[in-house]
Amino acid sequence: MESIGQPSFLRKIYFFFILQITLLIVLFAFFRGSKNLVQETDRSIESLLKPDDPLILILLWTFPGHLPFIKCPHHFDTNGCIFTTNRSLFSLADAVFIHHRDVYKSRNNLPQIKRPANQYWIWFDLESPTHSPNLTFMDKLFNLTMSYRADSDIFIPYGWLEKHDGSQNFSIPVKTKLVAWAVSNWKPHYRRVQYYEELKKHIHIDRYGRNQMSLPRGKHTEILSTYKFYLAFENSIHEDYITEKLWDKALISGTVPVVMGPPRENYERFIPPDSFIHVDDFSTAQKLAAYLMELDKDDKRYQQYFKWRSRYRPVVSISWMVLYCQALKEAPSYRAISSIAKWYK
């Protein structure tokens, strides 16, 4: 499908990755005889790597729990990949997936075994540079990057828009409330907190999160859809750092996002200009509040923020395993990234 911004809450994306793999395991239970999906527990890895069926072995260096051998379906990837968490297979792995948040505290968390020639190391992070410490640990170790940044080798956006054929009619959810904000990481010195403190002087805002109104897991779409506006305020300002606050909390919920993050031009790389309101478009929080209250009284103007839905729909799910396979298949013969820190600033 044609898309905008396609080639996140970090935990949600990370656990969705886990669910993707779990789904493959479930599918195997139903299609035990299929050659497209293989779960190996008894046979050795060597028996899977047949000369007539070349496969790429990817080791997930950090992963919550044990993962048996899982083979990526061939209809997704003609080259074929096998994923495992078994570190004893390090020397056989064609690529090693390393999640920054799991290893950044010490170099000892990185592989200590002698690295095979031409083995790819994939650096993965969905946090912003502000919340990604010790990046210099990664100097001259990695060959591919995997992040929310559009210039990553493996681009993993928190969401994107897919074009549809117009047969899917979108109805604006019934609105009974005005502005909502869900926040768990409350830091008084953050710009978003300071802006909220000023904004709430001029307009009522329902705040969800720790020590505030409850937003039960699995019900946030239902609850947030009743609001006309959602404050999609990022915890730090970086290029392309546009997370689930926009995609999941606002767009999937069918509310209009009021964003604080990178400049408007950066947002417009991924979503239409008439799909959101940017705080930087207003010289003061008071003027933003006045604009939101104007829209609240003018249904026609408010509904203009949903016109794009006649052409596109938001998507927040993706199969990470397919991206791994595709990226490795297209990767250069060898490349070392001299400094993750300089690139990811």
Secondary structure, DSSP 8 states (H G I E B T S, - for coil): --EES----HHHHHHHHHHHHHHHHHHHHH-TT-SS--EESSS-GGGT-BTTB--EEEEESS-SS---EEE--TTT-SS-EEEE--GGGGGG-SEEEEEHHHHTT-GGGS--S---TT-EEEEEE-S-GGG---GGGGTTT-SEEEESSTTSSEE--S-EEEE--S-S--------EEEEEEES---TTSHHHHHHHHHTTTS--EEEETTSB---TT-HHHHHTTEEEEEEE-SS--TT---HHHIIIIIITT-EEEEESS-HHHHTTTS-GGG-EEGGGSSSHHHHHHHHHHHHH-HHHHHGGGGGGGTEEEE----HHHHHHHHHHHS-S----S-HHHHT-
